[in-house]
Amino acid sequence: MNKNLRIGILLLTVSFAAGSTGAQTTSPSASQSSTPAGSGEADTQQVGTDETAQHRQAKPADEAPLPKDEDAAPVYVSALNGTGLISQDEALRGRFLLGANYSGGYDTNPNGIANAPKSGVFAFSPYLGMQGNSPNLHYVVQYQPTFRRFTSSSYEAGSMHVGSGYIDGRLSERWDWDAQVLGRHGQDSISMLAPQQSIPIGDVPGTPPANNAFNPNLNTITFVDGRAGLNYLVSERDTLGFKAENAYTGYDATIGNSLIGTVSTAYMHEAKPDLQWISYASATRYYGFVHCYAYGAGFGLEWRPEEHTYLHLSGGPQLDSSACGKQQGFAYNAAYSHRITPRSQFYAIAARQVGSTNLGPGLWQQTAGLGYQYDFERRESLAFDFGYINTTGIQDTQSNSGKYVDGIYNRVLGHGLRAIFSYRWYTGDNSGTNFTRNTALLSIAWTPTAGHLFQ
């Protein structure tokens, strides 16, 4: 059996295992409120950057238990098949998530190599998942591989496998918990051909800058990130959260591996129903290619002035040990989203934090992104995204950066079918190697159980 297929099946097995141990886990807020700026590599997936967005708060002990907290912010999970966000309130009991995407188009620089030939390209992405909800337990597990082939004989076929599992639960009136895992394995450059995955920024799906970034000096990468959180409701307005996270990225023999472990705690005070004050502290250990420690602390806020307006700001000093080259600095995390009209919405994100991505091992990672989405009466939608990413290592030769722009047009055809046209542009500087890549794809997607661009 093909090695990539075996690993893909393994990722699916791990995802479903996470979901079923699972009828037992959840991500507090994978909310930015419980996510300190600079809490590790996986924060790239937060909007902060977490795969989930808002935390379902427990009720204080002196209140009668409720099957559902009507005042809590909704919880969203990123749909791996590029359809937007999956709402945890969407299914009363559970459902299977199915879909497939077949694409054909043009790629000007498939592997990011100077003077490389252009080529036609075909990609196929099946999608499988499962979602379950109950008053005290919510989970989503997903698996999506992407297989590519080129018309040019200069390039070999390849694949990228992505799997994820998210679960959250309530232990009592005051205690709740969450856990999630995300894994990827395959050719890094396929990220620009795969369906665009999103993260929740308030109620708006946004594109993490790391999603399209890749390093042409690398071929196959393996990324696994796992995290678990526990929250205690101190009072009706105060919550204490704890989180542990470990991220692994395997590159190749020349670069080595990146391992980052982080433990953090956050205290959240609800000043008003729409405003939370946040204080946090974190400790990070690099123990892969880089061996050193980093410590951080800071303050922030999370604000929802309107039903579809969201703002998160947090930041503070980050101190590195001498083995890290004493690269002290200020870590921050900012996210904003706004429903401009019932048919249009906007998001912006920016962060500087410890950790690295698939660009290569690094001590600091700086990202920025913004996007706009417009919905034409549920039949058509248009989305634009811009992103920037930069990683800094102990030495200048370990610095990598990239910028991208994309435009995606969706049209519903009926019976779960959609036609999609996408254009993506990426330019990168990886340790002094500059390259530019353009892709244009026309896709037919079958998504009978999809997430939503507009919730």
C-alpha positions, 0 to 999 in steps of 0.5 A: 500500500502506498506510504502516503495512503497508509499515513492518511488512513492513520491520520483518519484513525487518530482523528476518530480516536480523538473524537471518541475518547471523545465523547469526552473532550472540548476546546474552551474557547479555543477562544482567543480569550484563553489563548495567550499571545505566544503560546506556541506553534499551533497558535498559527491555527488560532486567531489568535488562531485556534481551530475553534472560536468561542468558549461555551461558559459553564453556569455558576453553581448557584444557578440551576443547570441548563441544557444550553446556555443561550447567552454563550457565544457560539462555538465554531470548528473549521471545515477542512473541505474549505466550505467555511465553519461548522457550527456546534449547534447545527446538529441536534444529535449527530451527522456524517460529513461527506464531500469531494472536490475535483479541480483542474487548472494551471500552475506556473511553479509547482515546486517553487524552483527557479526557471521550472516549467509551467504545467497543467494540474489536476487535484482530487480531494475526498472528504469524510467526517463526523459531528456529534452534539449533546447538552454536555458534549460536542465533537467534530472529527474530519479527514481530507486528503488531496491528490495531485497530478501534472500534465508535465512529465517534469513533476511527479504525482503527490498527496497531502493528508489532513486530519483533525479532531475537536471535542469539548465537554462539561464536567460540572457546573463550574468545570469544563474541558476541551481537546483537539488535534490537527495533523498533516502529512505530505508534499508541502507545496500541495497546500496551494491546490487544496481546498482553502481551510478557514479558522473562526474569527468571531463569526467570520471564517478567515484564512490563516497566513500559514495555510498557503505558505510553503518552503521550496527547499522542503518536500514532504513534511509531517505536522502534528499538534495536540492541545488540551484545556481545562476551565474553572468558573471562579464566579459568575464573571471570572474564569480561570483556564489552563492549557497544555500544548505540544506541536511537532513538525518533521522536515527532512534530514538537512533541517531536522525537526521542530518540537515545541511544548507550551503550558499556559494559564489565563484569567478572564473577567467579564466586565460586561456581557460583551467585554472580557478582560484577560491576563495570561502567563506561559512557558515554552520549551523548544526541544527539536532543532532548537533547544531553549526556553521562553517565558511570557505574560501579558494582558488583553481583552475580548469584545463583542460590541454587536452581534456580528462584531468581534475584537480580540487584543492581547500582548506582553513581553516574551523572554528567551533563555540564552540558548535562544540567542536572548532574542527578547521581544513583545508578543501580541495577538490581534483579531477583528471581524465585522458583518458589514451588511447581511451579505458582506463581512470582513476580518483582519488578524495579526500576531507575533508569537513564539513558534514556527510553521512549515517554513522551517524551525524558528523562534519567532513567527509574525503573521498578518492577514485580512479578507473580505467575503460577499454573499449573493443571496446564498447562490453565489459568494466571492472571497478575497484574502491577503496574508503575510508570514515571517519566521525568525531563527537564531541565525539570519539564514533561518529566516523565511517569509512569504506573501499571498493573495487569493480570490475565490468565486463559488456558485451553488449548482444544486443537489449539493454541487458547487462550481468554484473558480480560484486564483492564488498568488504566492511569493516567498523568500526562504533563506535567500531563495526567492520564488513566485507561484500562481495557480488558477483552478476550476473545481466542481465540489460536492458538499451535501453536509457543508460548513457555511461562509455566512453563519 
